[in-house]
Amino acid sequence: MAQILVRKIDDRAMERSKLIARYRKKSVSALVREAIEREAQRRTKAEMRDLLGDFENFNRSLPKSDLDSTAILRALRDGDETDD
């Protein structure tokens, strides 16, 4: 496992971190480790653009339909029978 040393942490930020860690019954190290791991899981803007592009390509590949889903959704909502 990797290790880091963080220097020059604002005193107020450190005190707040200690309070949060105490409240959550964790160490400050565990709290910071979780924050780093959570941030590392976030997608970058480029990854989000790629994902959106994949979704748009998938959406374009779906068969087109002239059906208006409004009537179907209203019938389902109201408990009516649909023709489909």
GUTOR-849315 format. One record per residue (C-alpha): x, y, z; chain; residue in one letter. Coordinates in pm, 1 decimal, padded with zeros to 6 digits. Example, Ala and Ser with C-alpha at 12.3 -4.5 7.8 and 13.67 -1.06 7.14 Angstrom:
BEGIN
((01230.0 -00450.0 00780.0) A A)
((01367.0 -00106.0 00714.0) A S)
% end
This chain:
BEGIN
((00000.0 00000.0 00000.0) A M)
((00115.4 00349.9 -00079.5) A A)
((00164.5 00619.7 00179.2) A Q)
((00166.0 00997.9 00165.7) A I)
((00254.6 01274.3 00404.4) A L)
((00040.9 01586.7 00382.1) A V)
((00197.9 01905.3 00510.6) A R)
((00062.0 02251.1 00587.0) A K)
((-00294.2 02150.2 00671.5) A I)
((-00499.1 02442.5 00799.4) A D)
((-00544.4 02414.3 01177.6) A D)
((-00921.8 02467.9 01153.4) A R)
((-00950.2 02199.6 00884.9) A A)
((-00755.6 01957.1 01102.7) A M)
((-00969.4 02026.9 01409.3) A E)
((-01286.3 01982.7 01203.7) A R)
((-01147.8 01655.1 01065.1) A S)
((-01081.1 01531.6 01419.1) A K)
((-01438.6 01614.5 01522.0) A L)
((-01584.0 01437.3 01219.1) A I)
((-01360.7 01135.0 01273.4) A A)
((-01456.9 01116.0 01640.7) A R)
((-01826.3 01143.3 01552.6) A Y)
((-01792.3 00863.1 01296.7) A R)
((-01581.3 00657.2 01538.8) A K)
((-01284.8 00651.9 01300.1) A K)
((-00934.0 00781.2 01294.1) A S)
((-00844.7 01094.1 01100.4) A V)
((-00625.6 00873.4 00879.8) A S)
((-00923.5 00650.2 00796.5) A A)
((-01136.6 00956.0 00722.1) A L)
((-00874.2 01100.7 00486.2) A V)
((-00812.1 00760.7 00324.1) A R)
((-01185.5 00727.0 00249.1) A E)
((-01195.4 01078.7 00102.3) A A)
((-00898.6 01005.6 -00125.0) A I)
((-01046.3 00672.4 -00237.4) A E)
((-01387.1 00833.1 -00302.0) A R)
((-01228.4 01111.2 -00508.2) A E)
((-01024.4 00858.1 -00706.8) A A)
((-01348.3 00682.5 -00808.5) A Q)
((-01500.5 00997.1 -00961.9) A R)
((-01508.3 01013.9 -01339.5) A R)
((-01315.9 01289.0 -01512.7) A T)
((-01486.1 01529.2 -01753.4) A K)
((-01327.2 01340.6 -02044.4) A A)
((-01461.9 01009.9 -01912.4) A E)
((-01808.3 01162.3 -01873.2) A M)
((-01793.5 01297.6 -02232.2) A R)
((-01694.7 00950.0 -02357.5) A D)
((-01978.2 00791.3 -02161.3) A L)
((-02225.7 01044.3 -02298.6) A L)
((-02097.3 00976.3 -02651.1) A G)
((-02145.2 00602.7 -02597.4) A D)
((-02499.4 00665.1 -02476.9) A F)
((-02578.3 00888.0 -02775.0) A E)
((-02439.4 00625.8 -03016.4) A N)
((-02649.9 00358.2 -02847.6) A F)
((-02957.7 00580.6 -02862.8) A N)
((-02903.6 00640.3 -03236.7) A R)
((-02876.1 00264.5 -03292.3) A S)
((-03223.1 00198.9 -03150.0) A L)
((-03506.5 00149.8 -03398.6) A P)
((-03713.5 00461.7 -03459.2) A K)
((-04085.5 00461.9 -03389.1) A S)
((-04371.9 00693.2 -03473.0) A D)
((-04567.1 00580.2 -03165.9) A L)
((-04654.2 00846.7 -02912.2) A D)
((-04591.0 00699.6 -02569.9) A S)
((-04800.8 00967.4 -02397.2) A T)
((-05128.3 00779.1 -02442.8) A A)
((-04973.5 00452.0 -02326.9) A I)
((-04823.5 00612.6 -02016.9) A L)
((-05151.3 00783.6 -01930.4) A R)
((-05340.9 00455.8 -01969.7) A A)
((-05091.8 00275.3 -01747.2) A L)
((-05110.8 00553.0 -01490.9) A R)
((-05489.0 00551.5 -01491.1) A D)
((-05521.0 00172.4 -01493.4) A G)
((-05684.6 00163.7 -01836.8) A D)
((-05628.2 -00105.6 -02096.3) A E)
((-05389.7 -00023.9 -02378.7) A T)
((-05421.3 -00138.8 -02738.1) A D)
((-05064.2 -00277.1 -02740.6) A D)
% end
